[in-house]
């Protein structure tokens, strides 16, 4: 099948790599170069860099629905459009020109929006997945063409789940395209009554308060790692929490955020083992190593940053 691939973020790279092996990628469409990283150096998107490295036809545009962009896309004469983490919405004048599908990192209709992986984790979901759906005028609301479910590991971060779902989704996209060619696709309308939202993340979400049950704190830490990150203060120093393990057994009524004799941190209910933390400008380390290096004793308290 002849494909136009629309993507910007790294979530789409496994799919694009698989498409190159089993289909003809006539054109890759991505966002223009943007400032990125601490130095704000102007860089291509992950997808644009991948396409350029492999000599694929590439169109970068800040308006995919412009007459110029539509002309280039139409000239590719593709029978299918594959859209993954592109960052722009294709209008009907464009997506109706081919079999247009989108890969989304949730089990639709749950978690429609920009940050489905993060919100599934923050909300304490035990399962999530990937869904391929047909593009429609409403965001993430088209008929479902295929889905795959996976368990969320309690020690997994959003960044790690992102990478796993990208691989799961790549296999799913190929499966949907194969069924399309075989004439065996069975679209299923989304149940609007089950729809939920996954809005963009903000740095304010990373303010951790231990005056919550340990599972809720763990879910937020992992759901916001690596970005925007979760931060606390201890002895007036900011500390980034990277990975934690919850312990649900509550021995006594403890002050939330209190560092205990065993090195764990008390929550409103349960305790947290801080497996990996990062001081400002420093490297990731265990909380035990941080305490040893900063003379943090039991009885110290972690508070919201």
Steps between C-alpha positions, in 0.01 A plus 500: 500500500623850417513711818532861609624505858418799724700521822727711718566332835707188561184297572456450127853381420444124552198515269687693231786249518258210454319674214827527312532120513148407392356796309606789278544828686443761230533804727570590864331813636623659824507823694768762424826511697454638852722613790558202729701400807662719763694699243183555293692401188280479190464133408282286272228285649584138577303388194655761269849400611419131444364573151795716401748240623338239276452725200120488510295770325428754774260791535518725805213742548336702776165476319426158356163623373645780287453481124875454451524212748187332366642522150822323601310233690256439216790471255633207704202299372471294817221257578543540878598768749653392833495771770692461827592775749500754219396810693256638244142408418432388144187662357235300310614645167825315565420182692212407270746459211623160627448228759612716793581343836648617828686308772407616851669392825189401695207263487256738337262654576686543830767769518441696185747784469864597521629295797320164515793301640559743784139536609436126492791460742414801718146369538627163619390290202637145509459450123531719195576440134508633148216564257494553125197697387379662183543876487187710540428867558480451878825444688575131573135410436506298175402135465739254666681273256718311746626511858751322723507494880795482738554497877660803663787388723488682838873578467471625141534868413303684234812519285546124513133432429519746209772291338315172559176635356685638198611144415157352574341769286736436211390138480138610525527747212647236271224259601231757416657579161524129421134451585412801287674345203332165567157662536451360851490818709201539733469860626340547842344829609635646823274500805467870582374417846844363591701791359748681724760770446878511522596870484848642456735472795619797701795540734259574785385136492843395625451650846501191722310496831546196725170575673344243265490117490829346389351348180380843386840659559675213319261532205566873467878465526516233231233665286699825482846347442698609306295818432403726665647312796399489866679710760516532878710700743711357779710730721428783253648303208288395204502131419355336189329164554561258213378158617330380818349183643186508711463307826138486608546372855438786743647444844411824676350841443799675340572853384478509118844553345688380809821305434472181706763288671504255208554784251147492364276805485162511672183579308152570630449126456787263429866576437725561201843359428687758291692282256646780288530874560695782339637814668530822298777469243584152628462142385228253588570307822325305770340699781727315744805628312355851496437489876853378566650778290283775644483385863123447488383316810174325592257767613577733210198588291433523128251775413349625171747702294 
